[in-house]
Amino acid sequence: MPSKQQQADSEIHEYQLLNFLVNRLDEEVSLGLANVSMTRWCLNQ
C-alpha cells in the first residue's frame, strides 16, 4: 500500500498532467477558431 506521501505525489502528478492536457486542448481550440476566422475573412474579401 502506498504511503500518504506517495499518494499525494501521485495526485499532484495526475493534476499536473490533466492541467497540461486541458491547456493544450485550449490552445488547439483557440488556434482552430483563429484559422476559421481567418478563412472566413479571406473568403469575404
Biopython code that builds the backbone (N, CA, C, O; Angstrom):
import numpy as np
from Bio.PDB.StructureBuilder import StructureBuilder

atoms = [
    (1, "MET", "N", (0.855, -1.191, 0.000)),
    (1, "MET", "CA", (0.000, 0.000, 0.000)),
    (1, "MET", "C", (0.896, 1.249, 0.000)),
    (1, "MET", "O", (1.825, 1.350, 0.801)),
    (2, "PRO", "N", (0.608, 2.201, -0.910)),
    (2, "PRO", "CA", (1.465, 3.387, -0.996)),
    (2, "PRO", "C", (1.340, 4.253, 0.255)),
    (2, "PRO", "O", (0.297, 4.291, 0.907)),
    (3, "SER", "N", (2.420, 4.937, 0.564)),
    (3, "SER", "CA", (2.398, 5.861, 1.699)),
    (3, "SER", "C", (1.567, 7.081, 1.336)),
    (3, "SER", "O", (1.234, 7.305, 0.172)),
    (4, "LYS", "N", (1.240, 7.867, 2.361)),
    (4, "LYS", "CA", (0.462, 9.093, 2.116)),
    (4, "LYS", "C", (1.248, 10.047, 1.225)),
    (4, "LYS", "O", (0.664, 10.740, 0.391)),
    (5, "GLN", "N", (2.577, 10.088, 1.395)),
    (5, "GLN", "CA", (3.411, 10.968, 0.574)),
    (5, "GLN", "C", (3.381, 10.519, -0.887)),
    (5, "GLN", "O", (3.267, 11.349, -1.789)),
    (6, "GLN", "N", (3.483, 9.208, -1.122)),
    (6, "GLN", "CA", (3.439, 8.687, -2.488)),
    (6, "GLN", "C", (2.082, 8.967, -3.121)),
    (6, "GLN", "O", (1.997, 9.312, -4.300)),
    (7, "GLN", "N", (1.027, 8.815, -2.333)),
    (7, "GLN", "CA", (-0.321, 9.086, -2.845)),
    (7, "GLN", "C", (-0.473, 10.564, -3.189)),
    (7, "GLN", "O", (-1.040, 10.908, -4.226)),
    (8, "ALA", "N", (0.031, 11.431, -2.324)),
    (8, "ALA", "CA", (-0.046, 12.870, -2.586)),
    (8, "ALA", "C", (0.755, 13.233, -3.828)),
    (8, "ALA", "O", (0.299, 14.023, -4.656)),
    (9, "ASP", "N", (1.947, 12.659, -3.961)),
    (9, "ASP", "CA", (2.766, 12.916, -5.145)),
    (9, "ASP", "C", (2.063, 12.450, -6.409)),
    (9, "ASP", "O", (2.106, 13.125, -7.438)),
    (10, "SER", "N", (1.421, 11.302, -6.327)),
    (10, "SER", "CA", (0.699, 10.757, -7.477)),
    (10, "SER", "C", (-0.468, 11.662, -7.861)),
    (10, "SER", "O", (-0.710, 11.907, -9.042)),
    (11, "GLU", "N", (-1.187, 12.155, -6.858)),
    (11, "GLU", "CA", (-2.318, 13.041, -7.136)),
    (11, "GLU", "C", (-1.847, 14.363, -7.745)),
    (11, "GLU", "O", (-2.493, 14.901, -8.644)),
    (12, "ILE", "N", (-0.723, 14.881, -7.254)),
    (12, "ILE", "CA", (-0.167, 16.112, -7.823)),
    (12, "ILE", "C", (0.236, 15.869, -9.274)),
    (12, "ILE", "O", (-0.030, 16.699, -10.143)),
    (13, "HIS", "N", (0.876, 14.730, -9.537)),
    (13, "HIS", "CA", (1.292, 14.411, -10.902)),
    (13, "HIS", "C", (0.076, 14.291, -11.820)),
    (13, "HIS", "O", (0.096, 14.792, -12.945)),
    (14, "GLU", "N", (-0.978, 13.634, -11.350)),
    (14, "GLU", "CA", (-2.200, 13.496, -12.145)),
    (14, "GLU", "C", (-2.816, 14.864, -12.426)),
    (14, "GLU", "O", (-3.278, 15.120, -13.538)),
    (15, "TYR", "N", (-2.826, 15.742, -11.427)),
    (15, "TYR", "CA", (-3.369, 17.086, -11.601)),
    (15, "TYR", "C", (-2.549, 17.864, -12.626)),
    (15, "TYR", "O", (-3.103, 18.547, -13.486)),
    (16, "GLN", "N", (-1.217, 17.754, -12.527)),
    (16, "GLN", "CA", (-0.353, 18.479, -13.462)),
    (16, "GLN", "C", (-0.557, 17.967, -14.881)),
    (16, "GLN", "O", (-0.582, 18.759, -15.823)),
    (17, "LEU", "N", (-0.702, 16.662, -15.049)),
    (17, "LEU", "CA", (-0.934, 16.091, -16.370)),
    (17, "LEU", "C", (-2.273, 16.557, -16.926)),
    (17, "LEU", "O", (-2.361, 16.945, -18.091)),
    (18, "LEU", "N", (-3.312, 16.521, -16.103)),
    (18, "LEU", "CA", (-4.626, 16.975, -16.541)),
    (18, "LEU", "C", (-4.587, 18.448, -16.918)),
    (18, "LEU", "O", (-5.157, 18.849, -17.932)),
    (19, "ASN", "N", (-3.919, 19.248, -16.105)),
    (19, "ASN", "CA", (-3.795, 20.677, -16.375)),
    (19, "ASN", "C", (-3.072, 20.916, -17.700)),
    (19, "ASN", "O", (-3.477, 21.769, -18.489)),
    (20, "PHE", "N", (-2.002, 20.160, -17.938)),
    (20, "PHE", "CA", (-1.263, 20.272, -19.197)),
    (20, "PHE", "C", (-2.163, 19.935, -20.382)),
    (20, "PHE", "O", (-2.174, 20.653, -21.382)),
    (21, "LEU", "N", (-2.913, 18.848, -20.269)),
    (21, "LEU", "CA", (-3.779, 18.427, -21.373)),
    (21, "LEU", "C", (-4.884, 19.441, -21.635)),
    (21, "LEU", "O", (-5.204, 19.725, -22.789)),
    (22, "VAL", "N", (-5.469, 19.987, -20.576)),
    (22, "VAL", "CA", (-6.517, 20.997, -20.746)),
    (22, "VAL", "C", (-5.945, 22.243, -21.413)),
    (22, "VAL", "O", (-6.576, 22.823, -22.296)),
    (23, "ASN", "N", (-4.751, 22.654, -20.991)),
    (23, "ASN", "CA", (-4.122, 23.824, -21.606)),
    (23, "ASN", "C", (-3.832, 23.586, -23.083)),
    (23, "ASN", "O", (-4.043, 24.475, -23.908)),
    (24, "ARG", "N", (-3.350, 22.392, -23.421)),
    (24, "ARG", "CA", (-3.077, 22.076, -24.829)),
    (24, "ARG", "C", (-4.365, 22.088, -25.644)),
    (24, "ARG", "O", (-4.396, 22.613, -26.757)),
    (25, "LEU", "N", (-5.408, 21.520, -25.098)),
    (25, "LEU", "CA", (-6.689, 21.494, -25.794)),
    (25, "LEU", "C", (-7.196, 22.910, -26.007)),
    (25, "LEU", "O", (-7.711, 23.238, -27.075)),
    (26, "ASP", "N", (-7.050, 23.750, -24.987)),
    (26, "ASP", "CA", (-7.473, 25.143, -25.097)),
    (26, "ASP", "C", (-6.687, 25.855, -26.196)),
    (26, "ASP", "O", (-7.256, 26.632, -26.962)),
    (27, "GLU", "N", (-5.382, 25.592, -26.275)),
    (27, "GLU", "CA", (-4.561, 26.199, -27.324)),
    (27, "GLU", "C", (-5.013, 25.735, -28.702)),
    (27, "GLU", "O", (-5.123, 26.538, -29.629)),
    (28, "GLU", "N", (-5.275, 24.436, -28.834)),
    (28, "GLU", "CA", (-5.699, 23.893, -30.124)),
    (28, "GLU", "C", (-7.037, 24.490, -30.547)),
    (28, "GLU", "O", (-7.219, 24.835, -31.715)),
    (29, "VAL", "N", (-7.967, 24.613, -29.619)),
    (29, "VAL", "CA", (-9.275, 25.200, -29.935)),
    (29, "VAL", "C", (-9.105, 26.657, -30.350)),
    (29, "VAL", "O", (-9.720, 27.107, -31.317)),
    (30, "SER", "N", (-8.272, 27.391, -29.620)),
    (30, "SER", "CA", (-8.039, 28.797, -29.962)),
    (30, "SER", "C", (-7.425, 28.930, -31.347)),
    (30, "SER", "O", (-7.829, 29.792, -32.128)),
    (31, "LEU", "N", (-6.454, 28.083, -31.654)),
    (31, "LEU", "CA", (-5.831, 28.120, -32.977)),
    (31, "LEU", "C", (-6.838, 27.754, -34.060)),
    (31, "LEU", "O", (-6.866, 28.363, -35.130)),
    (32, "GLY", "N", (-7.657, 26.763, -33.772)),
    (32, "GLY", "CA", (-8.671, 26.352, -34.732)),
    (32, "GLY", "C", (-9.666, 27.467, -35.005)),
    (32, "GLY", "O", (-10.039, 27.709, -36.153)),
    (33, "LEU", "N", (-10.094, 28.145, -33.948)),
    (33, "LEU", "CA", (-11.037, 29.249, -34.127)),
    (33, "LEU", "C", (-10.390, 30.401, -34.882)),
    (33, "LEU", "O", (-11.043, 31.054, -35.696)),
    (34, "ALA", "N", (-9.119, 30.654, -34.620)),
    (34, "ALA", "CA", (-8.417, 31.718, -35.342)),
    (34, "ALA", "C", (-8.323, 31.362, -36.827)),
    (34, "ALA", "O", (-8.488, 32.228, -37.687)),
    (35, "ASN", "N", (-8.062, 30.099, -37.124)),
    (35, "ASN", "CA", (-7.983, 29.671, -38.522)),
    (35, "ASN", "C", (-9.330, 29.801, -39.220)),
    (35, "ASN", "O", (-9.394, 30.223, -40.375)),
    (36, "VAL", "N", (-10.396, 29.443, -38.532)),
    (36, "VAL", "CA", (-11.735, 29.574, -39.112)),
    (36, "VAL", "C", (-12.042, 31.046, -39.371)),
    (36, "VAL", "O", (-12.568, 31.399, -40.426)),
    (37, "SER", "N", (-11.712, 31.901, -38.406)),
    (37, "SER", "CA", (-11.970, 33.343, -38.582)),
    (37, "SER", "C", (-11.184, 33.897, -39.756)),
    (37, "SER", "O", (-11.714, 34.678, -40.546)),
    (38, "MET", "N", (-9.926, 33.502, -39.877)),
    (38, "MET", "CA", (-9.082, 33.996, -40.970)),
    (38, "MET", "C", (-9.616, 33.487, -42.310)),
    (38, "MET", "O", (-9.651, 34.235, -43.287)),
    (39, "THR", "N", (-10.027, 32.234, -42.359)),
    (39, "THR", "CA", (-10.570, 31.670, -43.590)),
    (39, "THR", "C", (-11.828, 32.424, -44.012)),
    (39, "THR", "O", (-11.992, 32.769, -45.182)),
    (40, "ARG", "N", (-12.711, 32.674, -43.053)),
    (40, "ARG", "CA", (-13.941, 33.403, -43.359)),
    (40, "ARG", "C", (-13.617, 34.815, -43.850)),
    (40, "ARG", "O", (-14.231, 35.306, -44.798)),
    (41, "TRP", "N", (-12.655, 35.456, -43.203)),
    (41, "TRP", "CA", (-12.255, 36.808, -43.603)),
    (41, "TRP", "C", (-11.723, 36.808, -45.043)),
    (41, "TRP", "O", (-12.070, 37.674, -45.846)),
    (42, "CYS", "N", (-10.879, 35.823, -45.347)),
    (42, "CYS", "CA", (-10.299, 35.742, -46.686)),
    (42, "CYS", "C", (-11.377, 35.477, -47.741)),
    (42, "CYS", "O", (-11.317, 36.031, -48.838)),
    (43, "LEU", "N", (-12.348, 34.644, -47.419)),
    (43, "LEU", "CA", (-13.400, 34.338, -48.367)),
    (43, "LEU", "C", (-14.313, 35.538, -48.620)),
    (43, "LEU", "O", (-14.938, 35.637, -49.676)),
    (44, "ASN", "N", (-14.386, 36.431, -47.666)),
    (44, "ASN", "CA", (-15.253, 37.604, -47.801)),
    (44, "ASN", "C", (-14.549, 38.778, -48.486)),
    (44, "ASN", "O", (-15.166, 39.821, -48.703)),
    (45, "GLN", "N", (-13.293, 38.628, -48.820)),
    (45, "GLN", "CA", (-12.543, 39.715, -49.464)),
    (45, "GLN", "C", (-12.772, 39.727, -50.955)),
    (45, "GLN", "O", (-12.220, 40.574, -51.658)),
]
sb = StructureBuilder()
sb.init_structure("model")
sb.init_model(0)
sb.init_chain("A")
sb.init_seg("    ")
for serial, (resi, resn, name, xyz) in enumerate(atoms, 1):
    if name == "N":
        sb.init_residue(resn, " ", resi, " ")
    sb.init_atom(name, np.array(xyz, "f"), 0.0, 1.0, " ", f" {name:<3s}", serial, name[0])
structure = sb.get_structure()
